[in-house]
Amino acid sequence: MERFDPAPPTTRQGEKPGAERLALYTPEERRRRDSTRWTLVQGILAPIQFLVFLVSLILVIRTLATGTGAMAADISIVVKTATLYTIMITGSIWEKRVFGQWLFARPFFWEDVFSMLVLALHSLYLVMLFGGVGSLEARLTVALAAYAAYVINAAQFLWKLRMARLEAQPGLVTA
């Protein structure tokens, strides 16, 4: 039985049938990526989200370690979740402009899949907070799980950024 690959190599206009694409972007996708303002928006939001994450992580760890500062930790997680939703919405607009679909475009399929886990964990935290579900420790543990998933997801995107930069250098082949 053949293994299902949700992001198989594709043949695009101007490519030979049966040839695997190793490039992250076609020339047209690269042109659209470089010309849309959403690329700049993502480039601004990503470091902001990371900074919010670091501050929130410190507050969450402090609350778990000392039992103090629960409100600050909760507020920071809500702010982190809001920045996450913002970057996900603008990121899906970016994918639509560059690849013609809102999410799960071939080059970013697995990053988007993992992003759904990150969103689910952050959303679970919000349900627990606003629904009064679970203890403070349980809620903050969910936040830490969300943050761990976020770090993995951020690493996925940084890897793709590196691949795109290497791909832009003549003579280099990415896989």
N, C-alpha and C positions, 0 to 999 in steps of 0.2 A: 504494500500500500504506500502510495506517495504521500509525503509529509506536506500538509497545507502550510503555505507561507502567505500571510496576509499582505505582504508587501513584496510580491515577486518582481524580478527585473522586468522592465517594460520596454517596449519599442515605441519611440516617439517619432513625430514627423521629422523626416530627414535622416533617420537612423536605419541601419540595415536590419531587416527582420531576423530574429533569433540572436541578435547581439545584445549582451548584457550591458546595461548602463552602470557605470561606476561613478559617474559624476553626480553630485548632490543636486545641481541645478542644470537644466538645459540653458542654452544661451538666452532664450526668450524669458525663462523664469528668472534668470540672473538680472536681465534688464528690468523686469517688473519689480524684482526685489529692490534693486538699486534706485528705482524711480518712485516708489511709494513712500509717503510720509510715515506709514505704519512701521517701517523698518527703524526709523529714528525714534518713534514712540516706544517700540520694544527696547531699543538700546538705552533709553532713558529710564524706563520703568524697571528693567531687570536689576540694575544696581540699587535703585531705591528699595525695591522689594527685599533685596539681600540685606541692606542696612536695617530695615524694619525687622527682618528675621533675627539678626544678631542681637538687637536691643531686646526683643521679645524673649529670645532664648535665655538671655541673662536674667530677665525678670522671672521667667518661669522656673529656672533652676534655683534662683534665690528664694522664691516662694516655697518650693518643694523642700529646700534645705532648712529654711528658718521658720516657715509657717507664717511669715509676714509678707505684706505686699500683694495679697491676692487680687485686689481690685486693679492695681497697676498691671499685673500679669494678664488678667482677663481683658482689660482694655487693649493691651499690646497685641494680644492674639486676635481680637476683633479687627484691629487695624491691619495686622498681617493678612488676615482672611480677606479683608476688603481690597488690599493691594493685589492679592492672588487673583481674586475674581476680575479685577480691572485688567491685569496682564493677560488673563485667559481670554477675556472678551476681545481685547485689542489684538491678541495673538491669533484668534480665529479670523478676525478681519484681515490680518496680514496674510494668513494662509489662503484665504479666499482671493485676495488680490494677486498673490504670487502663483499659486497652484490651481486656482479655480474651484476650490472646495473649502468649506468652513473648518473642518478638522480632519485628522487622519490622512493627510496627504502622504504619499509614498515616502518621501525622505524623512518625514517626522512622525511616522505612524507610531512607533514604540514610545517616543517621547510623549505623544498625545495620550496614548493608553495609560502611561504612568501618571500623566497629569490628572487623569480622571480619578486615580487613587488619591492623589494629593488633595484634589477638590473634595472628594468624599470624606476624607478624614477631617479636613478643616470644617466642612459642613456638619459633620457629626459633633464636633466640638460646639458649634453654634447651637445645635439642637439641645445638647446637654446644658449649655449655659442658660439659654433663654427658656428652656423647658423645665429647668430645675431638676434635671436627671443626673443622678450619680453624685458622688462626693467631689470636693475640690481636687483631691488627689487623682481620682479617676479622670476627671475632666482634663487636668494638666498632663496626665499620662497620654491621653488621646492627642493633645496638642504636641507633645514630644514625638509621638509616632508620626503625626502629620509633618513635623519639622524634619524628621529623619527621611521620610519619603520625598520631601521638598529638596533636600540636599542631593539625593540620588538623581532626581529629576533635573536639578540645576546642572549637575555634572553631565547628564546626557546632552543638554543644550550647549554647554561649553565645548563638549567634544564635537558636536556638529558645527559650531562656530569655527573651531580649529580646522575641521575638514574643509569647510568652505574657503577658509584663507589659504590652505595648502592647494586646493583645487584651482584657485585663482593664479597660482604661480605657474608659469609655463614650464612644461617638462615634467611635472609631478603628476602621478596617478594616485588617486585615492581609492580606497576599497571600503 
